[in-house]
């Protein structure tokens, strides 16, 4: 089981950092423009970035590998 601390401080890559920057920009813009919809979108990106999730969860879109025995 992955703990919250492990999830927060591991597996940071370019796309996760880009989502973090995008979420902060959206949240700042939503406060400046007083736009609730943009704030919700920024909050969504922030939560998924911090939790380390994507649209399908961690490795949710990957296909299972088949070994040579299953290929026959």
N, CA, C and O of each residue as an XYZ file, in Angstrom:
288
protein
N       0.829     -1.176      0.000
C       0.000      0.000      0.000
C       0.879      1.247      0.000
O       1.797      1.367      0.811
N       0.598      2.154     -0.896
C       1.374      3.388     -0.989
C       0.815      4.399      0.008
O      -0.388      4.658      0.039
N       1.702      4.964      0.817
C       1.255      5.957      1.784
C       1.140      7.313      1.097
O       1.669      7.519      0.005
N       0.447      8.222      1.748
C       0.258      9.559      1.198
C       1.588     10.277      1.030
O       1.799     10.978      0.041
N       2.490     10.102      2.000
C       3.801     10.749      1.918
C       4.581     10.246      0.708
O       5.214     11.040      0.011
N       4.546      8.928      0.445
C       5.233      8.381     -0.721
C       4.628      8.923     -2.012
O       5.357      9.243     -2.951
N       3.310      9.027     -2.063
C       2.637      9.515     -3.262
C       2.945     10.986     -3.523
O       3.088     11.396     -4.675
N       3.048     11.786     -2.448
C       3.298     13.211     -2.615
C       4.726     13.515     -3.056
O       4.953     14.427     -3.851
N       5.678     12.762     -2.546
C       7.075     13.123     -2.766
C       7.813     12.230     -3.758
O       9.038     12.312     -3.849
N       7.111     11.386     -4.500
C       7.791     10.539     -5.471
C       7.118     10.668     -6.839
O       5.992     11.151     -6.953
N       7.831     10.227     -7.861
C       7.327     10.156     -9.231
C       6.966     11.521     -9.801
O       5.950     11.649    -10.484
N       7.773     12.540     -9.535
C       7.555     13.848    -10.135
C       8.261     13.868    -11.482
O       9.473     13.663    -11.559
N       7.510     14.112    -12.531
C       8.051     14.180    -13.884
C       7.529     15.454    -14.537
O       6.798     16.224    -13.914
N       7.905     15.672    -15.790
C       7.590     16.928    -16.471
C       6.090     17.203    -16.501
O       5.671     18.320    -16.194
N       5.272     16.220    -16.860
C       3.831     16.455    -16.986
C       3.192     16.751    -15.629
O       2.260     17.552    -15.553
N       3.665     16.133    -14.585
C       3.099     16.407    -13.263
C       3.438     17.826    -12.817
O       2.602     18.503    -12.218
N       4.644     18.275    -13.102
C       5.040     19.646    -12.775
C       4.269     20.633    -13.642
O       3.861     21.689    -13.160
N       4.063     20.301    -14.921
C       3.301     21.172    -15.815
C       1.851     21.306    -15.349
O       1.281     22.395    -15.411
N       1.251     20.210    -14.882
C      -0.118     20.276    -14.349
C      -0.177     21.119    -13.080
O      -1.158     21.828    -12.853
N       0.863     21.049    -12.254
C       0.911     21.864    -11.045
C       0.964     23.347    -11.397
O       0.242     24.157    -10.816
N       1.821     23.696    -12.350
C       1.927     25.092    -12.785
C       0.608     25.554    -13.396
O       0.149     26.658    -13.101
N      -0.007     24.733    -14.237
C      -1.276     25.079    -14.859
C      -2.364     25.292    -13.805
O      -3.151     26.233    -13.906
N      -2.407     24.435    -12.810
C      -3.437     24.572    -11.787
C      -3.244     25.849    -10.970
O      -4.221     26.519    -10.634
N      -2.011     26.189    -10.649
C      -1.764     27.420     -9.891
C      -2.133     28.638    -10.727
O      -2.726     29.584    -10.209
N      -1.790     28.629    -12.010
C      -2.147     29.740    -12.902
C      -3.660     29.882    -12.995
O      -4.181     30.994    -12.916
N      -4.376     28.766    -13.162
C      -5.829     28.822    -13.247
C      -6.455     29.327    -11.951
O      -7.408     30.105    -11.988
N      -5.934     28.896    -10.818
C      -6.473     29.359     -9.541
C      -6.232     30.850     -9.331
O      -7.119     31.553     -8.845
N      -5.058     31.342     -9.684
C      -4.771     32.776     -9.555
C      -5.665     33.580    -10.487
O      -6.220     34.603    -10.088
N      -5.806     33.114    -11.742
C      -6.666     33.821    -12.691
C      -8.126     33.814    -12.240
O      -8.843     34.796    -12.432
N      -8.564     32.709    -11.642
C      -9.956     32.641    -11.202
C     -10.229     33.604    -10.044
O     -11.322     34.161     -9.943
N      -9.246     33.797     -9.180
C      -9.414     34.759     -8.091
C      -9.436     36.178     -8.645
O     -10.240     37.004     -8.213
N      -8.551     36.463     -9.602
C      -8.503     37.798    -10.190
C      -9.782     38.131    -10.963
O     -10.289     39.249    -10.881
N     -10.294     37.160    -11.709
C     -11.483     37.381    -12.533
C     -12.785     37.049    -11.804
O     -13.869     37.274    -12.341
N     -12.686     36.521    -10.597
C     -13.851     36.089     -9.821
C     -14.703     35.103    -10.627
O     -15.924     35.233    -10.717
N     -14.011     34.106    -11.212
C     -14.655     33.105    -12.065
C     -14.651     31.760    -11.344
O     -13.599     31.154    -11.139
N     -15.833     31.306    -10.967
C     -15.954     30.075    -10.196
C     -15.641     28.833    -11.039
O     -15.049     27.880    -10.533
N     -16.032     28.834    -12.316
C     -15.786     27.670    -13.181
C     -14.284     27.452    -13.388
O     -13.807     26.318    -13.332
N     -13.556     28.518    -13.622
C     -12.111     28.396    -13.801
C     -11.452     27.956    -12.501
O     -10.470     27.215    -12.525
N     -11.978     28.400    -11.378
C     -11.459     27.983    -10.088
C     -11.679     26.496     -9.854
O     -10.815     25.817     -9.300
N     -12.836     25.988    -10.275
C     -13.108     24.558    -10.158
C     -12.179     23.726    -11.006
O     -11.717     22.667    -10.580
N     -11.902     24.204    -12.215
C     -10.965     23.497    -13.094
C      -9.550     23.520    -12.512
O      -8.841     22.514    -12.548
N      -9.150     24.662    -11.982
C      -7.833     24.758    -11.348
C      -7.726     23.862    -10.128
O      -6.686     23.248     -9.892
N      -8.796     23.785     -9.357
C      -8.810     22.914     -8.186
C      -8.745     21.441     -8.575
O      -8.077     20.644     -7.916
N      -9.451     21.085     -9.662
C      -9.390     19.713    -10.170
C      -7.966     19.337    -10.563
O      -7.476     18.274    -10.180
N      -7.301     20.201    -11.323
C      -5.924     19.934    -11.729
C      -5.004     19.860    -10.515
O      -4.096     19.030    -10.478
N      -5.226     20.714     -9.526
C      -4.381     20.704     -8.336
C      -4.538     19.403     -7.554
O      -3.543     18.823     -7.119
N      -5.763     18.943     -7.371
C      -5.999     17.705     -6.623
C      -5.407     16.505     -7.350
O      -4.765     15.661     -6.725
N      -5.615     16.416     -8.674
C      -5.069     15.273     -9.408
C      -3.547     15.304     -9.437
O      -2.907     14.253     -9.436
N      -2.962     16.496     -9.464
C      -1.504     16.602     -9.457
C      -0.934     16.192     -8.106
O       0.020     15.417     -8.045
N      -1.500     16.694     -7.044
C      -0.995     16.361     -5.712
C      -1.172     14.881     -5.413
O      -0.293     14.254     -4.823
N      -2.307     14.323     -5.820
C      -2.569     12.911     -5.561
C      -1.798     12.001     -6.506
O      -1.732     10.794     -6.273
N      -1.218     12.546     -7.559
C      -0.463     11.733     -8.513
C      -1.370     10.894     -9.396
O      -0.986      9.803     -9.817
N      -2.559     11.383     -9.679
C      -3.522     10.655    -10.495
C      -3.654     11.306    -11.865
O      -3.363     12.488    -12.047
N      -4.091     10.514    -12.804
C      -4.441     11.034    -14.112
C      -5.908     10.772    -14.338
O      -6.659     10.562    -13.386
N      -6.321     10.783    -15.574
C      -7.733     10.547    -15.853
C      -8.132      9.112    -15.525
O      -9.290      8.851    -15.198
N      -7.200      8.196    -15.609
C      -7.502      6.782    -15.358
C      -6.847      6.256    -14.091
O      -6.920      5.057    -13.824
N      -6.227      7.091    -13.324
C      -5.496      6.624    -12.153
C      -4.077      6.252    -12.552
O      -3.738      6.299    -13.734
N      -3.250      5.887    -11.594
C      -1.866      5.550    -11.929
C      -1.802      4.281    -12.773
O      -2.248      3.218    -12.339
N      -1.261      4.389    -13.944
C      -1.089      3.305    -14.922
C      -2.418      2.649    -15.279
O      -2.464      1.453    -15.569
N      -3.484      3.416    -15.258
C      -4.800      2.877    -15.565
C      -5.018      2.641    -17.050
O      -5.868      1.832    -17.423
N      -4.281      3.318    -17.893
C      -4.474      3.201    -19.334
C      -3.477      2.243    -19.986
O      -3.494      2.073    -21.205
N      -2.623      1.626    -19.203
C      -1.642      0.709    -19.780
C      -2.286     -0.646    -20.064
O      -3.252     -1.038    -19.410
N      -1.743     -1.339    -21.034
C      -2.252     -2.669    -21.369
C      -1.398     -3.722    -20.680
O      -0.197     -3.512    -20.508
N      -1.972     -4.834    -20.287
C      -1.179     -5.866    -19.611
C      -0.215     -6.542    -20.581
O      -0.533     -6.740    -21.754
N       0.951     -6.887    -20.084
C       1.943     -7.579    -20.898
C       1.618     -9.064    -20.962
O       1.183     -9.663    -19.978
N       1.834     -9.642    -22.127
C       1.611    -11.080    -22.283
C       2.958    -11.747    -22.505
O       3.807    -11.233    -23.233
N       3.142    -12.880    -21.880
C       4.409    -13.584    -22.059
C       4.293    -14.529    -23.263
O       3.224    -14.652    -23.860
N       5.384    -15.184    -23.606
C       5.436    -16.037    -24.799
C       4.469    -17.210    -24.702
O       3.962    -17.675    -25.723
N       4.209    -17.689    -23.503
C       3.296    -18.812    -23.314
C       1.861    -18.437    -23.661
O       1.121    -19.252    -24.212
N       1.472    -17.225    -23.346
C       0.115    -16.765    -23.639
C      -0.063    -16.429    -25.112
O      -1.195    -16.363    -25.591
N       1.025    -16.217    -25.839
C       0.962    -15.846    -27.253
C       0.622    -17.051    -28.138
O       0.183    -16.863    -29.273
N       0.814    -18.277    -27.650
C       0.590    -19.492    -28.461
C      -0.866    -19.799    -28.601
O      -1.230    -20.781    -29.249
